[in-house]
Amino acid sequence: LKTNARTLVISSGQLGFRSTDADLALAFERLQNTLAAAGTTLANAAQLSILAASLDIGRRTEAQGRKYLNSRYDPAILRVNVEGLPALDATVSLDTIAVVP
């Protein structure tokens, strides 16, 4: 990742539980809160990784996430289906790299 930004925020392992759209959106709200504490938002994301328990959950998670991203500066998005996540009842894990403006 090449950037002229002075500060990057790296957040890893924001988990989502269950698989309704509201549950998936909640995972992004939590990620937004984490980024806000560091002075940035998902609109400044350079990269977003979605580790999902199924193809369907991964697709729906990405759709929820696009509501928070800046479509003018689309970040690199990696979506991977996995067999297990750090918590047994987790359905998705979000990792991001965001620029602090």
Biopython code that builds the backbone (N, CA, C, O; Angstrom):
import numpy as np
from Bio.PDB.StructureBuilder import StructureBuilder

atoms = [
    (1, "LEU", "N", (0.849, -1.172, 0.000)),
    (1, "LEU", "CA", (0.000, 0.000, 0.000)),
    (1, "LEU", "C", (0.890, 1.228, 0.000)),
    (1, "LEU", "O", (1.699, 1.413, 0.909)),
    (2, "LYS", "N", (0.746, 2.061, -1.006)),
    (2, "LYS", "CA", (1.524, 3.290, -1.073)),
    (2, "LYS", "C", (0.579, 4.465, -0.865)),
    (2, "LYS", "O", (-0.469, 4.561, -1.504)),
    (3, "THR", "N", (0.965, 5.345, 0.029)),
    (3, "THR", "CA", (0.128, 6.500, 0.341)),
    (3, "THR", "C", (0.997, 7.668, 0.757)),
    (3, "THR", "O", (2.119, 7.491, 1.230)),
    (4, "ASN", "N", (0.465, 8.856, 0.575)),
    (4, "ASN", "CA", (1.133, 10.060, 1.060)),
    (4, "ASN", "C", (0.615, 10.453, 2.439)),
    (4, "ASN", "O", (1.031, 11.469, 2.996)),
    (5, "ALA", "N", (-0.281, 9.656, 2.984)),
    (5, "ALA", "CA", (-0.864, 9.960, 4.292)),
    (5, "ALA", "C", (0.200, 9.914, 5.370)),
    (5, "ALA", "O", (1.113, 9.088, 5.331)),
    (6, "ARG", "N", (0.069, 10.811, 6.331)),
    (6, "ARG", "CA", (1.011, 10.819, 7.445)),
    (6, "ARG", "C", (0.656, 9.748, 8.467)),
    (6, "ARG", "O", (1.531, 9.200, 9.137)),
    (7, "THR", "N", (-0.645, 9.456, 8.578)),
    (7, "THR", "CA", (-1.079, 8.495, 9.587)),
    (7, "THR", "C", (-2.079, 7.508, 8.992)),
    (7, "THR", "O", (-3.032, 7.900, 8.318)),
    (8, "LEU", "N", (-1.847, 6.229, 9.250)),
    (8, "LEU", "CA", (-2.780, 5.170, 8.878)),
    (8, "LEU", "C", (-3.274, 4.499, 10.151)),
    (8, "LEU", "O", (-2.541, 4.382, 11.132)),
    (9, "VAL", "N", (-4.520, 4.062, 10.121)),
    (9, "VAL", "CA", (-5.094, 3.302, 11.226)),
    (9, "VAL", "C", (-5.359, 1.897, 10.716)),
    (9, "VAL", "O", (-5.972, 1.713, 9.665)),
    (10, "ILE", "N", (-4.898, 0.917, 11.457)),
    (10, "ILE", "CA", (-5.121, -0.477, 11.106)),
    (10, "ILE", "C", (-5.993, -1.088, 12.185)),
    (10, "ILE", "O", (-5.637, -1.089, 13.364)),
    (11, "SER", "N", (-7.137, -1.609, 11.771)),
    (11, "SER", "CA", (-8.053, -2.259, 12.705)),
    (11, "SER", "C", (-8.290, -3.676, 12.216)),
    (11, "SER", "O", (-8.565, -3.901, 11.038)),
    (12, "SER", "N", (-8.182, -4.619, 13.125)),
    (12, "SER", "CA", (-8.302, -6.025, 12.741)),
    (12, "SER", "C", (-9.218, -6.765, 13.705)),
    (12, "SER", "O", (-9.208, -6.517, 14.911)),
    (13, "GLY", "N", (-10.009, -7.678, 13.150)),
    (13, "GLY", "CA", (-10.775, -8.584, 13.987)),
    (13, "GLY", "C", (-12.076, -8.034, 14.539)),
    (13, "GLY", "O", (-12.547, -8.500, 15.576)),
    (14, "GLN", "N", (-12.680, -7.037, 13.858)),
    (14, "GLN", "CA", (-14.007, -6.588, 14.297)),
    (14, "GLN", "C", (-15.007, -7.666, 13.900)),
    (14, "GLN", "O", (-15.249, -7.885, 12.713)),
    (15, "LEU", "N", (-15.586, -8.338, 14.884)),
    (15, "LEU", "CA", (-16.446, -9.493, 14.620)),
    (15, "LEU", "C", (-17.911, -9.104, 14.502)),
    (15, "LEU", "O", (-18.385, -8.155, 15.126)),
    (16, "GLY", "N", (-18.612, -9.881, 13.672)),
    (16, "GLY", "CA", (-20.060, -9.795, 13.571)),
    (16, "GLY", "C", (-20.641, -11.140, 13.963)),
    (16, "GLY", "O", (-20.040, -12.186, 13.720)),
    (17, "PHE", "N", (-21.809, -11.102, 14.569)),
    (17, "PHE", "CA", (-22.458, -12.321, 15.039)),
    (17, "PHE", "C", (-23.837, -12.426, 14.400)),
    (17, "PHE", "O", (-24.505, -11.419, 14.165)),
    (18, "ARG", "N", (-24.250, -13.646, 14.126)),
    (18, "ARG", "CA", (-25.487, -13.933, 13.398)),
    (18, "ARG", "C", (-25.364, -13.362, 11.993)),
    (18, "ARG", "O", (-24.308, -12.844, 11.629)),
    (19, "SER", "N", (-26.425, -13.449, 11.201)),
    (19, "SER", "CA", (-26.241, -13.088, 9.795)),
    (19, "SER", "C", (-27.380, -12.275, 9.195)),
    (19, "SER", "O", (-27.529, -12.236, 7.974)),
    (20, "THR", "N", (-28.190, -11.622, 10.035)),
    (20, "THR", "CA", (-29.191, -10.734, 9.456)),
    (20, "THR", "C", (-28.483, -9.471, 8.965)),
    (20, "THR", "O", (-27.366, -9.175, 9.389)),
    (21, "ASP", "N", (-29.129, -8.740, 8.083)),
    (21, "ASP", "CA", (-28.526, -7.505, 7.600)),
    (21, "ASP", "C", (-28.251, -6.541, 8.752)),
    (21, "ASP", "O", (-27.240, -5.839, 8.746)),
    (22, "ALA", "N", (-29.145, -6.506, 9.735)),
    (22, "ALA", "CA", (-28.942, -5.631, 10.900)),
    (22, "ALA", "C", (-27.706, -6.054, 11.689)),
    (22, "ALA", "O", (-26.960, -5.200, 12.167)),
    (23, "ASP", "N", (-27.482, -7.357, 11.831)),
    (23, "ASP", "CA", (-26.297, -7.849, 12.533)),
    (23, "ASP", "C", (-25.027, -7.474, 11.788)),
    (23, "ASP", "O", (-24.034, -7.078, 12.398)),
    (24, "LEU", "N", (-25.060, -7.600, 10.467)),
    (24, "LEU", "CA", (-23.889, -7.273, 9.652)),
    (24, "LEU", "C", (-23.615, -5.770, 9.689)),
    (24, "LEU", "O", (-22.461, -5.347, 9.754)),
    (25, "ALA", "N", (-24.673, -4.970, 9.648)),
    (25, "ALA", "CA", (-24.515, -3.513, 9.737)),
    (25, "ALA", "C", (-23.928, -3.127, 11.097)),
    (25, "ALA", "O", (-23.131, -2.193, 11.183)),
    (26, "LEU", "N", (-24.317, -3.838, 12.157)),
    (26, "LEU", "CA", (-23.796, -3.560, 13.493)),
    (26, "LEU", "C", (-22.282, -3.755, 13.550)),
    (26, "LEU", "O", (-21.588, -3.005, 14.236)),
    (27, "ALA", "N", (-21.771, -4.744, 12.845)),
    (27, "ALA", "CA", (-20.318, -4.951, 12.801)),
    (27, "ALA", "C", (-19.626, -3.728, 12.188)),
    (27, "ALA", "O", (-18.563, -3.317, 12.652)),
    (28, "PHE", "N", (-20.231, -3.151, 11.148)),
    (28, "PHE", "CA", (-19.648, -1.943, 10.549)),
    (28, "PHE", "C", (-19.799, -0.735, 11.461)),
    (28, "PHE", "O", (-18.918, 0.125, 11.489)),
    (29, "GLU", "N", (-20.895, -0.649, 12.208)),
    (29, "GLU", "CA", (-21.054, 0.448, 13.165)),
    (29, "GLU", "C", (-19.966, 0.378, 14.234)),
    (29, "GLU", "O", (-19.404, 1.400, 14.628)),
    (30, "ARG", "N", (-19.680, -0.821, 14.693)),
    (30, "ARG", "CA", (-18.608, -0.987, 15.691)),
    (30, "ARG", "C", (-17.255, -0.590, 15.097)),
    (30, "ARG", "O", (-16.445, 0.063, 15.754)),
    (31, "LEU", "N", (-17.025, -0.990, 13.858)),
    (31, "LEU", "CA", (-15.778, -0.627, 13.189)),
    (31, "LEU", "C", (-15.699, 0.893, 13.022)),
    (31, "LEU", "O", (-14.640, 1.484, 13.231)),
    (32, "GLN", "N", (-16.804, 1.522, 12.652)),
    (32, "GLN", "CA", (-16.835, 2.987, 12.528)),
    (32, "GLN", "C", (-16.458, 3.644, 13.858)),
    (32, "GLN", "O", (-15.695, 4.610, 13.881)),
    (33, "ASN", "N", (-16.990, 3.122, 14.958)),
    (33, "ASN", "CA", (-16.687, 3.683, 16.277)),
    (33, "ASN", "C", (-15.201, 3.553, 16.607)),
    (33, "ASN", "O", (-14.601, 4.467, 17.172)),
    (34, "THR", "N", (-14.616, 2.414, 16.252)),
    (34, "THR", "CA", (-13.183, 2.205, 16.478)),
    (34, "THR", "C", (-12.364, 3.203, 15.668)),
    (34, "THR", "O", (-11.427, 3.812, 16.185)),
    (35, "LEU", "N", (-12.720, 3.368, 14.404)),
    (35, "LEU", "CA", (-11.998, 4.304, 13.540)),
    (35, "LEU", "C", (-12.197, 5.746, 13.995)),
    (35, "LEU", "O", (-11.264, 6.547, 13.942)),
    (36, "ALA", "N", (-13.409, 6.084, 14.443)),
    (36, "ALA", "CA", (-13.685, 7.451, 14.912)),
    (36, "ALA", "C", (-12.801, 7.803, 16.108)),
    (36, "ALA", "O", (-12.337, 8.937, 16.230)),
    (37, "ALA", "N", (-12.572, 6.837, 16.979)),
    (37, "ALA", "CA", (-11.703, 7.076, 18.135)),
    (37, "ALA", "C", (-10.277, 7.408, 17.701)),
    (37, "ALA", "O", (-9.530, 8.049, 18.440)),
    (38, "ALA", "N", (-9.907, 6.970, 16.504)),
    (38, "ALA", "CA", (-8.562, 7.236, 15.977)),
    (38, "ALA", "C", (-8.554, 8.419, 15.000)),
    (38, "ALA", "O", (-7.515, 8.741, 14.425)),
    (39, "GLY", "N", (-9.715, 9.067, 14.812)),
    (39, "GLY", "CA", (-9.765, 10.269, 13.982)),
    (39, "GLY", "C", (-10.067, 10.045, 12.523)),
    (39, "GLY", "O", (-9.726, 10.889, 11.694)),
    (40, "THR", "N", (-10.703, 8.925, 12.175)),
    (40, "THR", "CA", (-11.019, 8.673, 10.776)),
    (40, "THR", "C", (-12.345, 7.903, 10.676)),
    (40, "THR", "O", (-13.003, 7.658, 11.687)),
    (41, "THR", "N", (-12.723, 7.531, 9.462)),
    (41, "THR", "CA", (-13.956, 6.773, 9.221)),
    (41, "THR", "C", (-13.719, 5.777, 8.098)),
    (41, "THR", "O", (-12.664, 5.772, 7.464)),
    (42, "LEU", "N", (-14.705, 4.944, 7.866)),
    (42, "LEU", "CA", (-14.617, 4.003, 6.744)),
    (42, "LEU", "C", (-14.603, 4.719, 5.392)),
    (42, "LEU", "O", (-14.150, 4.151, 4.398)),
    (43, "ALA", "N", (-15.088, 5.939, 5.346)),
    (43, "ALA", "CA", (-15.026, 6.706, 4.096)),
    (43, "ALA", "C", (-13.584, 6.966, 3.683)),
    (43, "ALA", "O", (-13.319, 7.282, 2.523)),
    (44, "ASN", "N", (-12.642, 6.836, 4.629)),
    (44, "ASN", "CA", (-11.220, 7.028, 4.351)),
    (44, "ASN", "C", (-10.463, 5.711, 4.253)),
    (44, "ASN", "O", (-9.233, 5.695, 4.294)),
    (45, "ALA", "N", (-11.190, 4.612, 4.126)),
    (45, "ALA", "CA", (-10.543, 3.300, 4.053)),
    (45, "ALA", "C", (-9.779, 3.139, 2.744)),
    (45, "ALA", "O", (-10.272, 3.487, 1.671)),
    (46, "ALA", "N", (-8.572, 2.609, 2.856)),
    (46, "ALA", "CA", (-7.774, 2.254, 1.680)),
    (46, "ALA", "C", (-7.927, 0.774, 1.365)),
    (46, "ALA", "O", (-7.750, 0.349, 0.223)),
    (47, "GLN", "N", (-8.262, -0.015, 2.397)),
    (47, "GLN", "CA", (-8.390, -1.463, 2.250)),
    (47, "GLN", "C", (-9.419, -1.977, 3.246)),
    (47, "GLN", "O", (-9.490, -1.506, 4.381)),
    (48, "LEU", "N", (-10.219, -2.950, 2.809)),
    (48, "LEU", "CA", (-11.193, -3.605, 3.675)),
    (48, "LEU", "C", (-11.151, -5.096, 3.393)),
    (48, "LEU", "O", (-11.308, -5.524, 2.249)),
    (49, "SER", "N", (-10.939, -5.882, 4.433)),
    (49, "SER", "CA", (-10.984, -7.343, 4.306)),
    (49, "SER", "C", (-12.212, -7.860, 5.030)),
    (49, "SER", "O", (-12.516, -7.449, 6.149)),
    (50, "ILE", "N", (-12.918, -8.781, 4.359)),
    (50, "ILE", "CA", (-14.110, -9.403, 4.924)),
    (50, "ILE", "C", (-13.862, -10.901, 4.962)),
    (50, "ILE", "O", (-13.756, -11.546, 3.919)),
    (51, "LEU", "N", (-13.770, -11.448, 6.155)),
    (51, "LEU", "CA", (-13.628, -12.892, 6.333)),
    (51, "LEU", "C", (-14.991, -13.399, 6.777)),
    (51, "LEU", "O", (-15.456, -13.057, 7.864)),
    (52, "ALA", "N", (-15.634, -14.212, 5.945)),
    (52, "ALA", "CA", (-17.019, -14.598, 6.198)),
    (52, "ALA", "C", (-17.181, -16.098, 6.290)),
    (52, "ALA", "O", (-16.438, -16.860, 5.671)),
    (53, "ALA", "N", (-18.173, -16.514, 7.078)),
    (53, "ALA", "CA", (-18.446, -17.938, 7.299)),
    (53, "ALA", "C", (-19.114, -18.603, 6.103)),
    (53, "ALA", "O", (-19.170, -19.831, 6.034)),
    (54, "SER", "N", (-19.626, -17.804, 5.153)),
    (54, "SER", "CA", (-20.227, -18.380, 3.947)),
    (54, "SER", "C", (-20.186, -17.357, 2.818)),
    (54, "SER", "O", (-19.983, -16.165, 3.050)),
    (55, "LEU", "N", (-20.380, -17.834, 1.607)),
    (55, "LEU", "CA", (-20.396, -16.952, 0.440)),
    (55, "LEU", "C", (-21.520, -15.931, 0.559)),
    (55, "LEU", "O", (-21.318, -14.752, 0.267)),
    (56, "ASP", "N", (-22.700, -16.371, 0.984)),
    (56, "ASP", "CA", (-23.843, -15.473, 1.123)),
    (56, "ASP", "C", (-23.575, -14.390, 2.171)),
    (56, "ASP", "O", (-23.854, -13.215, 1.931)),
    (57, "ILE", "N", (-23.044, -14.773, 3.313)),
    (57, "ILE", "CA", (-22.736, -13.790, 4.358)),
    (57, "ILE", "C", (-21.687, -12.805, 3.852)),
    (57, "ILE", "O", (-21.785, -11.608, 4.121)),
    (58, "GLY", "N", (-20.693, -13.287, 3.129)),
    (58, "GLY", "CA", (-19.666, -12.406, 2.575)),
    (58, "GLY", "C", (-20.238, -11.391, 1.609)),
    (58, "GLY", "O", (-19.885, -10.213, 1.667)),
    (59, "ARG", "N", (-21.106, -11.823, 0.734)),
    (59, "ARG", "CA", (-21.732, -10.901, -0.236)),
    (59, "ARG", "C", (-22.583, -9.852, 0.466)),
    (59, "ARG", "O", (-22.515, -8.665, 0.144)),
    (60, "ARG", "N", (-23.386, -10.301, 1.430)),
    (60, "ARG", "CA", (-24.257, -9.360, 2.138)),
    (60, "ARG", "C", (-23.458, -8.420, 3.030)),
    (60, "ARG", "O", (-23.841, -7.263, 3.206)),
    (61, "THR", "N", (-22.362, -8.897, 3.590)),
    (61, "THR", "CA", (-21.492, -8.029, 4.397)),
    (61, "THR", "C", (-20.880, -6.950, 3.521)),
    (61, "THR", "O", (-20.839, -5.784, 3.910)),
    (62, "GLU", "N", (-20.407, -7.325, 2.350)),
    (62, "GLU", "CA", (-19.836, -6.327, 1.438)),
    (62, "GLU", "C", (-20.892, -5.296, 1.049)),
    (62, "GLU", "O", (-20.592, -4.103, 0.987)),
    (63, "ALA", "N", (-22.109, -5.732, 0.789)),
    (63, "ALA", "CA", (-23.189, -4.798, 0.438)),
    (63, "ALA", "C", (-23.453, -3.821, 1.582)),
    (63, "ALA", "O", (-23.650, -2.631, 1.340)),
    (64, "GLN", "N", (-23.459, -4.305, 2.818)),
    (64, "GLN", "CA", (-23.645, -3.424, 3.969)),
    (64, "GLN", "C", (-22.480, -2.446, 4.085)),
    (64, "GLN", "O", (-22.680, -1.262, 4.358)),
    (65, "GLY", "N", (-21.264, -2.944, 3.878)),
    (65, "GLY", "CA", (-20.074, -2.109, 4.010)),
    (65, "GLY", "C", (-19.999, -0.990, 3.001)),
    (65, "GLY", "O", (-19.483, 0.086, 3.303)),
    (66, "ARG", "N", (-20.506, -1.226, 1.808)),
    (66, "ARG", "CA", (-20.453, -0.195, 0.761)),
    (66, "ARG", "C", (-21.233, 1.056, 1.158)),
    (66, "ARG", "O", (-20.987, 2.131, 0.610)),
    (67, "LYS", "N", (-22.160, 0.936, 2.091)),
    (67, "LYS", "CA", (-22.912, 2.096, 2.577)),
    (67, "LYS", "C", (-22.019, 3.059, 3.355)),
    (67, "LYS", "O", (-22.330, 4.244, 3.470)),
    (68, "TYR", "N", (-20.914, 2.551, 3.887)),
    (68, "TYR", "CA", (-20.010, 3.355, 4.712)),
    (68, "TYR", "C", (-18.790, 3.849, 3.936)),
    (68, "TYR", "O", (-18.115, 4.781, 4.373)),
    (69, "LEU", "N", (-18.508, 3.241, 2.807)),
    (69, "LEU", "CA", (-17.296, 3.556, 2.050)),
    (69, "LEU", "C", (-17.523, 4.753, 1.137)),
    (69, "LEU", "O", (-18.660, 5.056, 0.776)),
    (70, "ASN", "N", (-16.458, 5.423, 0.769)),
    (70, "ASN", "CA", (-16.515, 6.539, -0.161)),
    (70, "ASN", "C", (-16.414, 5.984, -1.571)),
    (70, "ASN", "O", (-15.356, 5.505, -1.978)),
    (71, "SER", "N", (-17.510, 6.045, -2.319)),
    (71, "SER", "CA", (-17.518, 5.448, -3.659)),
    (71, "SER", "C", (-16.577, 6.181, -4.614)),
    (71, "SER", "O", (-16.199, 5.633, -5.649)),
    (72, "ARG", "N", (-16.199, 7.402, -4.281)),
    (72, "ARG", "CA", (-15.255, 8.139, -5.123)),
    (72, "ARG", "C", (-13.855, 7.548, -5.038)),
    (72, "ARG", "O", (-13.104, 7.557, -6.014)),
    (73, "TYR", "N", (-13.511, 7.032, -3.854)),
    (73, "TYR", "CA", (-12.199, 6.423, -3.629)),
    (73, "TYR", "C", (-12.400, 4.990, -3.154)),
    (73, "TYR", "O", (-12.090, 4.651, -2.012)),
    (74, "ASP", "N", (-12.912, 4.172, -4.029)),
    (74, "ASP", "CA", (-13.209, 2.786, -3.676)),
    (74, "ASP", "C", (-11.959, 2.086, -3.133)),
    (74, "ASP", "O", (-10.944, 2.008, -3.825)),
    (75, "PRO", "N", (-12.028, 1.583, -1.910)),
    (75, "PRO", "CA", (-10.862, 0.883, -1.365)),
    (75, "PRO", "C", (-10.701, -0.503, -1.981)),
    (75, "PRO", "O", (-11.624, -1.033, -2.599)),
    (76, "ALA", "N", (-9.539, -1.068, -1.806)),
    (76, "ALA", "CA", (-9.333, -2.462, -2.186)),
    (76, "ALA", "C", (-10.154, -3.313, -1.216)),
    (76, "ALA", "O", (-10.040, -3.162, 0.000)),
    (77, "ILE", "N", (-10.977, -4.204, -1.761)),
    (77, "ILE", "CA", (-11.813, -5.068, -0.926)),
    (77, "ILE", "C", (-11.423, -6.512, -1.183)),
    (77, "ILE", "O", (-11.407, -6.982, -2.320)),
    (78, "LEU", "N", (-11.111, -7.200, -0.102)),
    (78, "LEU", "CA", (-10.794, -8.623, -0.153)),
    (78, "LEU", "C", (-11.890, -9.352, 0.603)),
    (78, "LEU", "O", (-12.133, -9.068, 1.776)),
    (79, "ARG", "N", (-12.553, -10.288, -0.058)),
    (79, "ARG", "CA", (-13.605, -11.076, 0.594)),
    (79, "ARG", "C", (-13.222, -12.540, 0.501)),
    (79, "ARG", "O", (-13.031, -13.079, -0.589)),
    (80, "VAL", "N", (-13.112, -13.180, 1.662)),
    (80, "VAL", "CA", (-12.661, -14.566, 1.737)),
    (80, "VAL", "C", (-13.643, -15.362, 2.589)),
    (80, "VAL", "O", (-14.057, -14.911, 3.657)),
    (81, "ASN", "N", (-14.006, -16.531, 2.120)),
    (81, "ASN", "CA", (-14.807, -17.445, 2.939)),
    (81, "ASN", "C", (-13.861, -18.272, 3.785)),
    (81, "ASN", "O", (-12.847, -18.769, 3.295)),
    (82, "VAL", "N", (-14.196, -18.417, 5.064)),
    (82, "VAL", "CA", (-13.346, -19.145, 5.994)),
    (82, "VAL", "C", (-14.172, -20.199, 6.732)),
    (82, "VAL", "O", (-15.394, -20.096, 6.828)),
    (83, "GLU", "N", (-13.491, -21.194, 7.241)),
    (83, "GLU", "CA", (-14.170, -22.253, 7.987)),
    (83, "GLU", "C", (-14.351, -21.896, 9.450)),
    (83, "GLU", "O", (-15.238, -22.440, 10.109)),
    (84, "GLY", "N", (-13.542, -21.006, 9.967)),
    (84, "GLY", "CA", (-13.649, -20.647, 11.373)),
    (84, "GLY", "C", (-13.166, -19.239, 11.612)),
    (84, "GLY", "O", (-12.318, -18.727, 10.881)),
    (85, "LEU", "N", (-13.713, -18.607, 12.649)),
    (85, "LEU", "CA", (-13.337, -17.256, 13.043)),
    (85, "LEU", "C", (-12.922, -17.281, 14.515)),
    (85, "LEU", "O", (-13.133, -18.288, 15.190)),
    (86, "PRO", "N", (-12.334, -16.191, 15.029)),
    (86, "PRO", "CA", (-11.821, -16.200, 16.406)),
    (86, "PRO", "C", (-12.849, -16.539, 17.493)),
    (86, "PRO", "O", (-12.481, -17.045, 18.553)),
    (87, "ALA", "N", (-14.118, -16.267, 17.242)),
    (87, "ALA", "CA", (-15.177, -16.640, 18.197)),
    (87, "ALA", "C", (-16.057, -17.687, 17.515)),
    (87, "ALA", "O", (-16.395, -17.544, 16.340)),
    (88, "LEU", "N", (-16.421, -18.722, 18.238)),
    (88, "LEU", "CA", (-17.177, -19.822, 17.643)),
    (88, "LEU", "C", (-18.498, -19.399, 17.033)),
    (88, "LEU", "O", (-18.939, -19.999, 16.054)),
    (89, "ASP", "N", (-19.148, -18.370, 17.590)),
    (89, "ASP", "CA", (-20.440, -17.948, 17.069)),
    (89, "ASP", "C", (-20.357, -16.752, 16.123)),
    (89, "ASP", "O", (-21.390, -16.217, 15.719)),
    (90, "ALA", "N", (-19.145, -16.324, 15.763)),
    (90, "ALA", "CA", (-18.977, -15.211, 14.826)),
    (90, "ALA", "C", (-19.275, -15.682, 13.403)),
    (90, "ALA", "O", (-18.993, -16.823, 13.037)),
    (91, "THR", "N", (-19.851, -14.777, 12.611)),
    (91, "THR", "CA", (-20.134, -15.088, 11.208)),
    (91, "THR", "C", (-19.261, -14.281, 10.254)),
    (91, "THR", "O", (-19.139, -14.625, 9.078)),
    (92, "VAL", "N", (-18.649, -13.201, 10.763)),
    (92, "VAL", "CA", (-17.818, -12.349, 9.904)),
    (92, "VAL", "C", (-16.774, -11.632, 10.750)),
    (92, "VAL", "O", (-17.002, -11.327, 11.920)),
    (93, "SER", "N", (-15.628, -11.371, 10.137)),
    (93, "SER", "CA", (-14.572, -10.580, 10.757)),
    (93, "SER", "C", (-14.130, -9.506, 9.754)),
    (93, "SER", "O", (-13.912, -9.795, 8.578)),
    (94, "LEU", "N", (-14.002, -8.281, 10.231)),
    (94, "LEU", "CA", (-13.632, -7.156, 9.371)),
    (94, "LEU", "C", (-12.265, -6.613, 9.764)),
    (94, "LEU", "O", (-11.983, -6.408, 10.945)),
    (95, "ASP", "N", (-11.418, -6.382, 8.763)),
    (95, "ASP", "CA", (-10.109, -5.761, 8.951)),
    (95, "ASP", "C", (-10.056, -4.563, 8.004)),
    (95, "ASP", "O", (-10.587, -4.629, 6.895)),
    (96, "THR", "N", (-9.430, -3.486, 8.423)),
    (96, "THR", "CA", (-9.325, -2.324, 7.534)),
    (96, "THR", "C", (-8.042, -1.546, 7.783)),
    (96, "THR", "O", (-7.452, -1.586, 8.862)),
    (97, "ILE", "N", (-7.644, -0.849, 6.754)),
    (97, "ILE", "CA", (-6.584, 0.159, 6.831)),
    (97, "ILE", "C", (-7.216, 1.454, 6.356)),
    (97, "ILE", "O", (-7.725, 1.524, 5.238)),
    (98, "ALA", "N", (-7.187, 2.480, 7.198)),
    (98, "ALA", "CA", (-7.807, 3.749, 6.848)),
    (98, "ALA", "C", (-6.824, 4.883, 7.041)),
    (98, "ALA", "O", (-5.956, 4.836, 7.913)),
    (99, "VAL", "N", (-6.973, 5.902, 6.214)),
    (99, "VAL", "CA", (-6.144, 7.113, 6.275)),
    (99, "VAL", "C", (-6.770, 8.081, 7.280)),
    (99, "VAL", "O", (-7.987, 8.259, 7.310)),
    (100, "VAL", "N", (-5.934, 8.694, 8.090)),
    (100, "VAL", "CA", (-6.388, 9.779, 8.947)),
    (100, "VAL", "C", (-6.158, 11.074, 8.163)),
    (100, "VAL", "O", (-5.019, 11.429, 7.860)),
    (101, "PRO", "N", (-7.250, 11.774, 7.840)),
    (101, "PRO", "CA", (-7.094, 12.996, 7.018)),
    (101, "PRO", "C", (-6.409, 14.120, 7.770)),
    (101, "PRO", "O", (-6.209, 15.201, 7.217)),
]
sb = StructureBuilder()
sb.init_structure("model")
sb.init_model(0)
sb.init_chain("A")
sb.init_seg("    ")
for serial, (resi, resn, name, xyz) in enumerate(atoms, 1):
    if name == "N":
        sb.init_residue(resn, " ", resi, " ")
    sb.init_atom(name, np.array(xyz, "f"), 0.0, 1.0, " ", f" {name:<3s}", serial, name[0])
structure = sb.get_structure()
